[in-house]
């Protein structure tokens, strides 16, 4: 049993090293074209992120001329697949990661060499009532270069509590199922769990328009999404698009929600691969907050039903 564990661990580290080296090689190669990029999808590339965020992050940091980024990521799991792991390993970075899973710090340390950088690991559940206190205690919003939030739930309400211009770059998860036209989010519930809120796993987070508008209030502009269409990227208005991203075409919000993935589950928790129209029907009785109105059921929001 011990030999089997050591063997498995050896190959895990071996392949992760290969993944890192291949990813770094790709990043260094494509950097030569950054000044000519006209579509964010052209730099979408996965190394340790869930989808293509690693490549997009490198592009944005490079365009803003940020060599040693200070970061904050909320919702990282065991740090094996997240938005800042490659960044931490690449630059021996400084940052804070937050999640609320068992043995969080021990699990993170199995995936990185913590001594390589200055990484604060906080095992805490984040909500709209405690976010500012948590960040204040750990000085986590001081001169922040990159902010990432992905907790599959009350993301909107957490962002609402943040100060203006809290970072230079921000990455927010959104729910493309909610479409491009309306501002909606799930209610601000303590200990929100998307699996418990609805068995389908489909009703969580905020719409892309809700994300764009709340970030506009915070002093950011929308720069695009990953190709998977679940993470939106924002830049502080201190860094004018015409100066730093003059060649980049910003996609329309209707394109930003043009997704193909299906995470839907049946009552037994098994994937059932419903299509997009079936997604909405499945969660039609879920309560959501229409931010321009009041609490609704999905089946009562006319713009959603017409998608």
Secondary structure as UniProt FT lines:
FT   HELIX           2..30
FT   HELIX           31..36
FT   HELIX           40..43
FT   HELIX           53..63
FT   TURN            64..65
FT   STRAND          70..74
FT   TURN            77..78
FT   HELIX           85..91
FT   STRAND          94..99
FT   TURN            102..103
FT   HELIX           104..111
FT   HELIX           114..116
FT   STRAND          118..123
FT   TURN            128..130
FT   HELIX           131..137
FT   TURN            138..143
FT   STRAND          146..149
FT   HELIX           155..161
FT   TURN            164..165
FT   STRAND          169..173
FT   HELIX           176..178
FT   STRAND          184..185
FT   TURN            190..191
FT   HELIX           194..197
FT   TURN            199..200
FT   HELIX           208..217
FT   TURN            218..219
FT   STRAND          220..225
FT   TURN            227..228
FT   STRAND          231..236
FT   TURN            237..238
FT   HELIX           241..244
FT   TURN            246..247
FT   HELIX           253..256
FT   TURN            267..268
FT   HELIX           276..282
FT   TURN            283..285
FT   STRAND          287..290
FT   TURN            291..292
FT   STRAND          295..297
FT   HELIX           298..300
FT   HELIX           302..305
//
